[in-house]
């Protein structure tokens, strides 16, 4: 399994669990998509609800400060860096693995 397969295997429940582990609010459904606070560039509880998750692509879009699209791993990197914990993509993947119990999962970093 590579990082793309891991990203695409995450359920809404997994995403909400990971958001909670980051200190953020759970997703709120808006049509076929979801929205939460902008953890990508704010501390938990400080951002506006302008971070959208699109389950059909497994990507996030920030409609405020970042003005960017990224996956769950990049969201973790951005959030951790915002709160002063410098994180790499590899560390973000390892963090997801640990939180979801994929300890035996070997990953490859692949293009999004």
Order of alpha helices (4+ residues) and beta strands (2+ residues): alpha-alpha-beta-beta-beta-beta-beta-alpha-alpha
